[in-house]
Amino acid sequence: MDIGKTTGTVRSTSDGNRGIRYHAVVALVTLAIVAGAAAGLALALWLASFFFVASQHVNPLHAGFHAWPDAALAWHDGHLPKQGRRLAGAALFGVVLAFGAPALGVYTLLEQSGRRRLYGSARFANEADVRRAGLL
């Protein structure tokens, strides 16, 4: 193996720009995925707080990001007995709505984009259609 030796090929500056552009696109896509995951986690936390406060029969619009973690820590310390199921259910609903609903929406859009219409596009054939099909 000749590691570090040149192979005799010379790269032009346009090849170097293509490599930089590729890495920039990869970095931006990675940054977008990380930002989306962070936003999803923040939304899941707020939704979990919303559902937990609503299960306590309090106005859930007053729930901030801190309600669910505070309740989880209080439950862990033994200050909220018999609230474990409500905490788990609120967390489950929050995560499912924060990540499942957008994923289901994207899936629905992608699934419908390539499908031809089956219902509502049927009609009776007229004489020209029958002649075109070679039946007359």
Buried (B, 14 or more C-beta within 10 A) or exposed (E): EEEEEEEEEEEEEEEEEEEEEEEEEEEEEEEEEEEEEEEBBEBBBBBBBBBBBBBBEEEBEEBEEEBBEBBBEEBEEEEBEEBEEBBBBBBEBBBEBBBEEBEEEEEEEEEEEEEEEEEEEEEEEEEEEEEEEEEE
